[in-house]
Structures are given as structure tokens and as C-alpha cells.
Amino acid sequence: MKLLVDARTGWGHGIGRVVSNTIPGIADFRPRWAVDVLVPPEHIPTAQAAFGHYGNVKIVPCAIPPFSRSEQTALHRFARGYDLTWFTNYWVPLAWRGRFAVTVHDMLHLMPEFTPASVPKRLMSRLTFSKVRRDARAVMFDSRFTEEAFRRKVGVPRVGSTVQLGGDHLDYGAPKSVSQRSKRLLVVAAPKKHKNFELLFEAWRRARVAPHWTLTIISPQEMLRNSVNLAAMAGQEGRIDIRRGVSNTELAALYADSAILLMPSLYEGFGLPLLEGMLAGALCVSSNAGSMVEIAEGAFVHFVNGPDLQGWVASIQEACAIVDRGTPDLDTLLSHNIARARRFRWQRTAEQVASVLEAAAA
């Protein structure tokens, strides 16, 4: 099969992780496929490092920006000669006529309470989701939560399946005891409205925790649409450290050395940082929104209602107190979390994606 992969968006956040960690598996599982991947020129070095060494994968520079007018009128020229196109984000040009499959990560563009957008953008989102439901040979969803949301908001696709993401893309080393880690609460999230930063910062100000505790925020380097100003939200609070664009090596080290992982988001289609925190052996406190409860099924994770300010204040205080007290058996519980989270493997994700794409092209 000759497969075209549209990977023009998301390199600074979760969708980029999906592409970087799934394409190598597809190349391994289907060595006779020719896989051409559309990549923005500025992200070609990242793509080269991830899968440039595979003989059956070709990186194709594409300067057509996502969510643009030129995308609607010019992208279709890349489709000639391919058996199938896999859109790694749902934004399929309305004029697209070739066979295609899609991955839907979330339904945020249909949720004005979380994602500000103009009336034309909202209309385009609805039209695009309708095209995906009607014309896609297969629709893959990151979680059961997202698949159910799609069915409620858009309808039943021709062929739909849940393909959960992997988590084994960072090397945390041998897990350290929580008592030996830095007294840090770590948040890994893009600076977006639905990530709930305003409430998080207010909860942090109100929480009565020992002065040795700090809050560290890790966000992508690139500015995303509808980004919020984290520095302005954080104000003059001295125990908030905001870092942008850290490398995977630095990120893995921060996970491995942080005692607590916070996931305050009001909406997630999957929630990779929660999975990463579990794999790193951190004590995890998460909102109960979106797919987080699904990801952490059977694990020791404390859940809080996303908009509940007092609930977050109490949860932050209790999590810090648990670590400071050296609570017995805590490391045993967190080792159980690591074992549960190791079920999410990119190799399994890639194998499922390859099977879905093969069926879609048949």
C-alpha cells in the first residue's frame, strides 16, 4: 500500500507525540508499505530524528498551514497516487475526494465553553466533523470517552474504533522513592483555557503547604491558538516556576524527580501527562474530566472535580502532607500505578492503527 500521512499539526503537543511514536511502529509492522508523511518545514528535524531512518518512510515538506484557506484548495494535490490518506487530526479539507482515515483526539472545537472561536471557525468545525462521519473509511478515537462524545455531538461514523495512545516514549530510569524526590508539584500542559490554570493558581495561593514546596509548569515553546498568558495569571507568586519548550530528556528528569503530578484540566480527549506521571511514579492528583478516569482505571489516583476550587485547595494540601509525613506503603501503591500504566504501549497503538488503515484501504 502507498499511504499518505497528514502530520502538519500538533508537533508542539500531544498530536506530535502520536505521529513521532506511531509512524516507526507502522513502518515495522508493514515493511512493504510506502509511507509518505507531510511535515511542516520547521519540524522536519524532529521528524527526521523520530522516523527518518526508516527506508519505507519518506518525509515530505509541506508549507500549507493547517486551518487555512489554502489547505481547503491546495492540499488535495498531494493525494494523487495514494491508496489512502491518514489525517492525524480531524481537520480534513471539505473538498477532499480521496480515500481517507482520521484520528479524532477530542471535540474541543465544538465546545465554546472551552475553546474561543469565531462563528465561521465553529461552522467549519461542524462541517468538517460531518464530513469525517460521512466520508471517512475509518475514524479512530484516542479514548472511549472521545468516541462517545463524537457519537453524541456528530453521529455514528461509518467505521469507528477506540485506539488508545501509548506512554512509553520517555525514559524515567529506575523510580525513586517519593520521599527522595524534590518537593515539586508538576503540571505539564499547553497554555490553553481548558487546562484550568486560573483556578490552579488560585488554589495554589490558598493552599497551606510547607514553604519548601514549589509549583512547576511545563508548556510547549510554540504559541498555540487561543493561548493564555501564564505569567500574568501566576502574578507575583514566588513559588511558581514556568518553563517552556523543554527537551524530552529534561521533561523525563522532571517527571522522575517530582513528588506530585497535577492534572487540573477541565477537558481531555486522552490526557498523556497523567499517564506520564503514573509511569514516572509520582503521586497523581487529577480532575475527573474527560478521559482521565478511563486512563487511570485500577490505579491509585486522587480525583477532584475540575471547577471545585476548595476541592483543589484541600487536595493540594493533602498530597503535600502525605509526602511530608512519609506515608507508609505509598511507594508500593505508586509502583502499582507504574505497572498499570505500562499497559499503554506505542507498539500496541501502532499495530492497531496499521490494522485499521489496512482495512480502510481494502
C-alpha positions in Angstrom: 0.0 0.0 0.0 1.0 3.6 -0.6 0.0 5.7 2.4 0.0 9.4 2.8 0.1 10.8 6.4 -1.0 14.3 7.1 1.1 15.4 10.0 1.2 19.2 9.6 -0.2 20.0 13.1 0.5 19.3 16.7 4.2 18.9 16.8 4.5 21.0 19.9 2.0 19.0 21.9 0.1 15.7 22.1 -0.6 15.1 18.3 3.1 15.4 17.6 3.8 12.6 20.2 1.2 10.4 18.3 3.0 10.9 15.0 6.5 10.5 16.3 5.7 7.3 18.2 3.3 5.7 15.8 5.0 6.0 12.4 8.0 3.9 13.4 5.7 1.1 14.5 3.7 1.2 11.3 7.0 1.1 9.3 8.0 -2.0 11.3 4.6 -3.8 11.1 4.1 -3.0 7.4 7.6 -3.0 5.8 6.1 -3.3 2.3 4.1 -0.1 2.7 5.4 3.2 1.2 4.6 5.8 3.9 4.9 9.5 2.9 4.5 11.9 5.8 3.6 15.6 5.2 5.6 17.7 7.7 5.9 21.5 8.1 9.4 22.7 7.1 10.2 23.9 10.6 9.5 20.5 12.2 11.5 18.3 9.7 14.5 17.9 12.1 12.1 16.5 14.7 10.5 14.1 12.2 13.9 13.0 10.9 15.0 12.1 14.4 11.8 10.2 15.0 11.4 8.1 11.8 13.8 9.5 9.2 16.0 6.4 9.2 13.2 4.0 8.0 13.7 3.0 4.4 9.9 2.8 3.7 9.1 6.2 5.2 9.6 9.5 3.3 9.3 12.9 4.9 7.6 15.3 2.5 7.9 19.1 3.4 4.6 20.8 3.2 4.3 24.6 3.9 0.4 24.6 3.7 -0.6 25.7 7.2 -3.4 23.8 9.0 -6.7 25.6 9.5 -6.1 27.8 6.4 -7.9 28.7 3.2 -5.0 27.3 1.1 -5.5 24.0 2.9 -9.0 23.8 1.5 -8.0 24.5 -2.1 -4.4 23.2 -2.4 -3.8 20.2 -0.1 -5.7 17.8 -2.4 -2.9 17.9 -4.9 -0.8 15.7 -2.5 -3.4 12.9 -2.7 -2.6 11.7 -6.2 -1.3 8.2 -6.4 -2.0 7.1 -2.8 -4.3 4.3 -1.8 -5.2 6.0 1.5 -4.6 9.2 3.4 -4.4 9.2 7.2 -5.3 12.5 8.7 -3.7 12.5 12.2 -6.0 15.4 13.2 -9.7 15.6 12.2 -9.3 18.8 10.1 -9.9 17.2 6.6 -10.4 19.7 3.7 -14.1 19.8 2.7 -13.1 19.3 -1.0 -11.0 16.2 -0.3 -12.2 13.4 -2.6 -9.6 10.6 -2.0 -10.0 7.7 0.4 -9.0 8.7 3.9 -9.0 7.7 7.6 -8.9 10.0 10.6 -7.8 10.2 14.2 -10.1 12.3 16.4 -8.3 13.4 19.6 -11.1 15.5 21.2 -14.2 17.5 20.4 -12.9 20.9 21.7 -13.8 22.8 18.5 -17.4 22.1 19.2 -17.2 23.3 22.8 -17.3 27.1 23.0 -17.1 27.0 26.8 -13.5 25.7 26.5 -12.2 27.0 23.1 -13.0 30.5 22.0 -13.5 30.6 18.2 -15.2 32.8 15.6 -18.6 31.9 14.1 -17.0 30.9 10.8 -14.5 28.7 12.5 -17.2 27.0 14.6 -19.2 26.4 11.4 -16.2 24.9 9.6 -15.6 22.6 12.5 -19.1 21.3 12.3 -18.9 20.8 8.5 -15.6 19.0 8.9 -16.8 16.7 11.6 -19.8 15.9 9.5 -17.6 15.1 6.5 -15.5 12.8 8.8 -18.6 11.0 10.0 -20.0 10.6 6.5 -16.9 10.0 4.3 -14.0 8.6 6.3 -13.2 5.0 5.7 -12.3 4.7 9.4 -12.4 7.0 12.4 -10.0 6.3 15.3 -10.6 7.8 18.7 -7.9 8.2 21.5 -10.4 7.1 24.2 -13.8 5.6 24.7 -14.8 9.0 26.1 -14.0 10.8 22.9 -15.7 8.1 20.8 -18.9 8.5 22.8 -18.7 12.3 22.6 -18.3 12.1 18.8 -21.4 9.9 18.6 -23.4 12.3 20.7 -22.3 15.5 19.0 -21.8 14.4 15.4 -23.3 11.0 14.9 -22.2 7.4 14.2 -19.2 7.1 11.8 -19.1 4.5 9.0 -16.4 2.7 10.9 -15.3 3.8 14.3 -12.9 2.3 16.9 -11.0 3.3 20.0 -7.2 3.2 19.7 -5.7 4.4 22.9 -2.3 6.1 22.9 1.0 4.8 24.3 3.1 6.1 27.2 6.5 4.5 26.8 8.1 7.4 25.0 10.2 8.9 27.9 12.9 7.2 29.9 12.4 7.9 33.6 15.1 5.5 34.8 14.6 3.4 38.0 11.8 5.0 40.0 12.9 6.9 43.1 11.0 6.8 46.4 8.7 9.8 46.7 10.4 10.8 49.9 13.7 11.2 47.9 12.2 13.4 45.2 12.1 17.2 45.0 9.2 18.8 46.8 7.6 19.8 43.5 4.1 19.8 42.1 4.5 19.3 38.3 1.9 20.4 35.7 2.6 19.6 32.0 0.0 21.3 29.8 -0.4 23.7 26.9 -1.3 27.3 27.9 -5.0 26.9 26.9 -8.2 27.9 28.6 -9.5 24.4 29.2 -6.3 23.5 31.1 -7.8 25.3 34.1 -4.7 27.3 35.0 -6.6 30.3 36.5 -8.2 28.0 39.1 -5.0 26.1 39.7 -3.0 29.3 40.5 -5.7 30.5 42.9 -5.8 27.1 44.6 -2.0 27.2 45.0 -2.2 30.6 46.6 -4.8 29.5 49.1 -3.2 26.1 49.9 -1.4 25.9 53.2 1.7 23.9 52.4 5.2 23.9 53.8 7.5 26.6 52.2 9.8 24.0 50.6 7.0 23.1 48.1 7.1 24.7 44.6 4.8 24.5 41.6 6.4 23.9 38.1 4.5 24.5 34.9 5.9 22.9 31.6 4.3 24.2 28.4 5.3 24.0 24.7 7.7 26.6 23.2 5.4 27.5 20.3 2.4 29.8 20.9 -0.8 28.0 20.2 -4.1 29.5 19.0 -6.1 31.0 21.9 -3.2 30.7 24.3 -3.5 32.2 27.7 -0.8 34.3 29.5 0.5 32.0 32.2 2.9 34.6 33.6 0.1 37.1 34.1 -2.1 34.5 35.7 0.7 33.4 38.1 1.2 37.1 39.2 3.9 37.7 41.8 3.7 34.4 43.5 7.3 33.4 44.1 6.9 29.6 44.2 5.7 29.2 40.6 8.2 28.2 38.0 7.1 28.4 34.4 9.3 26.7 31.8 8.6 26.5 28.0 10.0 24.1 25.4 12.0 21.7 27.5 13.5 18.7 25.8 12.3 15.2 26.2 15.3 14.4 28.3 14.7 17.4 30.6 11.0 16.5 30.8 11.6 12.9 31.8 14.1 14.1 34.5 11.4 16.5 35.9 8.8 13.7 36.0 11.2 11.3 37.7 12.2 13.9 40.3 8.8 15.4 41.1 6.9 14.1 44.1 3.4 15.1 42.8 1.8 15.4 39.3 -1.2 17.7 39.0 -3.7 17.4 36.1 -6.3 20.1 36.6 -7.6 20.2 33.1 -11.4 20.7 32.6 -11.4 18.6 29.4 -9.1 16.0 27.9 -9.6 13.7 24.9 -6.9 11.4 26.3 -4.6 13.0 28.9 -1.0 12.0 28.3 0.5 13.9 31.2 -1.5 11.8 33.7 -0.2 8.6 32.1 3.3 10.0 32.1 3.1 11.0 35.8 1.9 7.5 36.7 4.7 5.9 34.7 7.2 8.1 36.5 6.0 7.0 39.9 4.7 10.4 41.0 1.7 10.9 43.3 -1.0 11.9 40.9 -3.9 14.3 41.6 -6.2 14.8 38.6 -9.5 16.3 37.6 -12.3 13.8 36.8 -13.0 15.4 33.4 -12.8 13.8 30.0 -10.9 10.5 29.7 -8.7 10.7 32.9 -10.8 8.3 34.9 -10.6 5.9 32.0 -6.8 6.1 31.7 -6.3 5.7 35.4 -8.7 2.7 35.7 -7.5 0.5 38.5 -4.7 2.9 39.6 -4.2 4.9 42.8 -5.0 8.4 41.6 -6.9 11.1 43.6 -9.6 12.7 41.5 -11.1 16.2 42.0 -14.0 17.9 40.3 -12.3 20.3 37.8 -14.1 23.5 38.7 -14.1 22.9 42.5 -11.7 25.5 43.9 -11.9 24.3 47.5 -11.6 20.7 46.4 -8.3 21.6 44.7 -7.0 23.5 47.7 -7.7 20.6 50.0 -6.3 18.1 47.6 -3.0 20.0 47.1 -2.7 20.4 50.9 -3.3 16.7 51.5 -1.0 15.5 48.7 1.9 17.6 50.1 1.1 16.4 53.6 1.2 12.7 52.5 4.6 13.2 51.1 5.9 15.2 54.0 4.7 12.6 56.5 6.4 9.8 54.6 3.1 7.8 54.5 3.8 4.0 54.7 3.1 1.9 51.6 2.9 5.0 49.4 5.8 3.7 47.2 4.1 0.3 46.9 0.9 2.0 45.7 2.8 4.1 43.2 4.6 1.0 41.9 1.2 -0.5 41.2 0.4 2.7 39.2 3.6 2.1 37.1 2.5 -1.4 36.4 -1.0 -0.3 35.3 0.3 2.5 33.1 2.8 0.2 31.3 -0.2 -1.4 29.5 -0.2 1.7 27.3 2.4 0.9 24.7 3.1 2.7 21.4 3.9 -0.6 19.8 0.3 -1.7 20.5 -1.1 1.6 19.3 0.9 1.4 16.0 -0.2 -2.2 15.4 -3.9 -1.2 15.9 -3.5 1.8 13.7 -1.9 -0.2 10.9 -4.7 -2.8 11.1 -7.4 -0.1 10.9 -5.6 1.7 7.9 -5.2 -1.6 6.1 -8.9 -2.4 6.4 -9.8 1.1 5.4 -7.8 0.9 2.2 -9.2 -2.6 1.2 
